[in-house]
Amino acid sequence: MNVNMDEEHSRINIYRRTTYHMVKCGFQARQKGYRYLREAIWIACQEPEVLTSVTKRLYPEVAKRFDTTDKQVERAIRNTIETVWTNGNPEILKTIFKDIYSDGTIRPTNTKVIEMFVEFIRSAP
C-alpha cells in the first residue's frame, strides 16, 4: 500500500479542523448528515471545482464513500444544517457563516454552507 504522507497529513488536518469547528457550531455527530457534510467539505477542499456541480459530482462521490445514494446524502446534509441553524451556537455560526447566518431564520443551501466552510477552513490558521 503506497500512501502519500503529505496528502494523508493534509486530510487529517482538514478533518481535525472541520470536526472542531462543526462541533463548536452545534452540528450533531450522531446525525448521518454530519459525516456526509464533513466528507463533502474535505472533498471540496481538495477539489474546489466540485462546488460548481454539487449534485452531479460532490453528492455522488460522498454517496459512493458511504455506500448510499446521492439523494440520501443531499437530504441528510440538509437536515443536519436545518438542525444546527435552529439549535446551534449563534455566535460561532456568525463567525463562520457571516452574512448568510444573519439572525438564523433563513437556512442557506447545502452548497452555500459547504462553500463557506471550505473558505473558513482554508483561511483559518
C-alpha positions in Angstrom: 0.0 0.0 0.0 1.5 3.3 -1.1 0.3 6.2 0.9 1.3 9.8 0.2 2.1 11.1 3.6 1.6 14.8 2.7 -1.9 14.0 1.3 -2.7 11.9 4.4 -1.4 14.7 6.7 -3.5 17.3 4.8 -6.6 15.0 5.1 -6.1 14.5 8.8 -5.5 18.3 9.4 -8.6 19.3 7.4 -10.7 16.7 9.1 -9.5 17.7 12.5 -10.2 21.4 11.9 -13.5 20.8 10.3 -14.6 18.5 13.1 -13.6 21.0 15.7 -15.5 23.9 14.1 -18.6 21.8 13.3 -18.9 20.7 16.9 -18.4 24.3 18.1 -21.2 25.4 15.8 -23.5 22.8 17.2 -23.5 20.1 14.5 -24.6 16.8 16.0 -22.1 14.0 15.3 -24.9 11.4 15.7 -26.6 12.7 12.5 -25.6 11.0 9.2 -25.6 14.4 7.6 -22.7 15.4 9.9 -20.4 12.7 8.5 -21.6 13.4 4.9 -21.1 17.2 5.3 -17.6 16.7 6.8 -16.6 14.5 3.9 -18.1 16.9 1.4 -16.1 19.7 2.9 -12.9 17.7 2.7 -13.5 16.7 -0.9 -14.2 20.4 -1.8 -11.0 21.5 0.0 -9.1 19.1 -2.2 -11.0 19.7 -5.4 -12.7 23.2 -5.3 -14.2 22.6 -8.8 -16.7 20.1 -7.4 -18.6 23.1 -5.9 -19.7 24.1 -9.5 -21.5 20.8 -9.8 -22.6 19.6 -6.3 -25.5 17.4 -7.4 -23.6 15.8 -10.3 -20.2 15.3 -8.7 -20.0 16.0 -5.0 -23.0 14.2 -3.7 -22.4 11.1 -5.8 -18.8 11.0 -4.6 -19.8 11.3 -0.9 -22.5 8.6 -1.5 -20.0 6.2 -3.0 -17.7 6.6 0.0 -20.6 5.8 2.4 -22.4 3.2 0.3 -25.6 5.2 0.0 -27.4 7.3 -2.7 -26.7 10.9 -3.7 -30.4 11.8 -2.8 -29.9 10.5 0.8 -26.6 12.5 1.1 -28.4 15.7 0.0 -31.3 15.1 2.3 -29.2 14.2 5.3 -26.9 17.3 4.9 -30.0 19.5 4.5 -31.5 18.1 7.7 -28.2 18.5 9.7 -27.9 22.1 8.5 -31.5 22.8 9.5 -30.9 21.4 13.0 -27.8 23.5 13.6 -29.4 26.6 12.1 -32.2 26.3 14.7 -30.3 24.8 17.7 -26.7 25.7 17.1 -24.4 28.3 18.7 -25.3 31.6 17.0 -22.0 33.3 17.9 -19.9 30.6 16.2 -22.3 30.3 13.3 -22.0 34.1 12.7 -18.2 33.8 12.8 -18.1 31.1 10.1 -21.1 32.0 8.0 -21.0 35.8 8.4 -23.8 37.5 6.5 -25.6 34.3 5.5 -26.4 33.5 9.1 -27.8 37.0 10.0 -30.5 36.2 12.6 -30.6 32.4 11.8 -34.2 32.5 10.3 -33.3 31.7 6.7 -31.4 28.4 6.2 -28.8 28.6 3.4 -28.4 26.0 0.7 -26.2 23.0 1.3 -23.9 24.3 -1.4 -23.5 27.7 0.3 -22.8 26.1 3.7 -20.1 23.8 2.1 -18.6 26.8 0.2 -18.5 28.9 3.4 -17.0 26.1 5.5 -14.3 25.5 2.9 -13.5 29.2 2.7 -13.3 29.3 6.5 -11.1 26.2 6.9 -8.7 27.5 4.2 -8.4 30.9 5.8 -8.3 29.8 9.4 -4.8 29.4 10.9 
